């Protein structure tokens, strides 16, 4: 009886890759800056200086996490802004008539659409394909490099199906290649989905630019971060103030930055094992359902499992699951409004039908085995219902 | 005795033009979105839809305040971002080989430096001078218009000395001129310092673009707003997501947007009289101090009083006042880090010496007459001390 009540009250949130709740400790550190400590960090008086010290502290925490200097970190309004700054800002900062950029077909839209957008500005972009495992080939990458290549942007963990790219290996390769070149190739990685799980030491990864998001690591929404290696010739996207080393004008989101700083400090890679265990169990059980297929490759972050279900629309499934209190997503939250099939799954070789029939289950620090049990109880019923409707 | 204790505990915050504390009612509305309602507004499940409804509500409130449609409002990360979007986004959206922009010499740096920055991109900019009262002449404005003029950006209330530009009159004039033209001239106003005090009805003002800041109206930091009149050919500054009518990619700062919406709803123009009264008293008393001079013109917003003091460095004065618990600023918070004299006061005809010797006192909804009394007690002592040091 107790069991049934528990299950009925359960609302499994299985969409941590879309966003995470703010950690209580994070919120506690933010609170003074939402209340009495309301100074503008640019103000010279006491209230201003206190706000300034608070963002300095957050920057210090971020620098520690990234093994960087504080001068190499700017806080932005979102990871999308960070990605835009990395690409547009670098293109603007490089005084070169023709610029070539290399990226992948499975990037987040904030990289992909930004690259597409600047193709009109005498910028050439190569979009590297990925294999069935969602991985680019380093040989493809090196073969694509031209004399005018100045930026390579490869995401660390794919947000839709979790594949981990070999960033360290790519970084090392680019470093070698740079030794033989006059004009340096800068290396950017969107590490938004990696931060909770993988090494983000910028020295080890040998990246020049790295993007993080606060709200994917149990921090508040409205804050992103861009690591910019010393000497990278980047120009600001937003001008008109000396904030963030003159690289991002505008009064700082003090409480948000404080929150992101604390969230970064609280990142604990040791939750990997627990989540990996839950995920492997989840995958095993889901694959027993006829017509199910796993899109997430072996080499993937612990929190993402992407499935396709034959004869089922992902969106229909999402709606039925939602009706039972279960939150999952189709593809990424960022593209949920669009009706086109996932560009990531298509790039990995899925058919349009398979891509349309996919959902992403993503786990986080509050995920319990009970939640997964509940999901596994509801999922087959929902699939049956949908297949009855579609007649497939 | 009681009086002295009161004064000793007093910490007059006279820097509301730099930033304002978050209103308690605003924070109360934000709180659920910092806690249990953590959904991503792009997610289709219940938690996501709740977040979406929250930002829809905020947008509705903003639309009401601006007499606009909800489709004409985008939330950004700061007013600086809004100003950058207005200028850079419009320039990008107008497919025209040569573009001319008209602005003023006293704009906020987010407009001024952005205009200066794009001058390298085949954009010509005219910076209109102002008179002693800090006002542009409408005849100057119309005389500056060229066939390739496509944007006029004039701030509503100057942030350093409070002058109010005749936005409605300018809007009407531009509308007339547009009737005779093939290529429309778009009209932008930075209304950041006006919102608490003046009419922001976009229909009345006849503006195409209008910028607001949350943290200047008792809302949280990290949120701005840009009104974009239907049909204005603007392109996003940040690409890669369908948020904000596809004009500003990135997961929305839900709690921040909710806060800004509530702050907008709470704007009460009826505080003007109280603040005007306190300001007039302040000015009267300060001008009795030998060597003092008022830089704020008659036609100014109620909250700003900018003074110069002969033989005194503004920054030194700020530091002494801060030591006594009083928060004021030199020029604006945004430029406090730079050592150059205020571009606004210089444009109004102040000497470099006068500009260097200025402080801005700015009032807000918590300002009391007691705080002003305390300031008026400490100010002359501080001036004496500084003049003794400088020997002037």
Interface residues (C-beta under 8 A of the other chain):
Chain A: X13 X15 X18 X19 X20 X21 X22 X27 X30 X34 X35 X36 X38 X39 X40 X42 X43 X44 X45 X46 X47 X48 X76 X77 X78 X79 X80 X81 X83 X84 X108 X109 X110 X111 X112 X113 X114 X117 X213 X215 X220 X221 X222 X223 X224 X237 X238 X239 X240 X241 X242 X249 X250 X251 X252 X253 X254 X255 X256 X315 X318 X319 X321 X322 X325 X326 X327 X328 X329 X330 X333 X334 X335 X336 X337 X338
Chain B: X13 X15 X18 X19 X20 X21 X22 X27 X30 X34 X35 X36 X38 X39 X40 X42 X43 X44 X45 X46 X47 X48 X76 X77 X78 X79 X80 X81 X83 X84 X108 X109 X110 X111 X112 X113 X114 X117 X213 X215 X220 X221 X222 X223 X224 X237 X238 X239 X240 X241 X242 X249 X250 X251 X252 X253 X254 X255 X256 X315 X318 X319 X321 X322 X325 X326 X327 X328 X329 X330 X333 X334 X335 X336 X337 X338
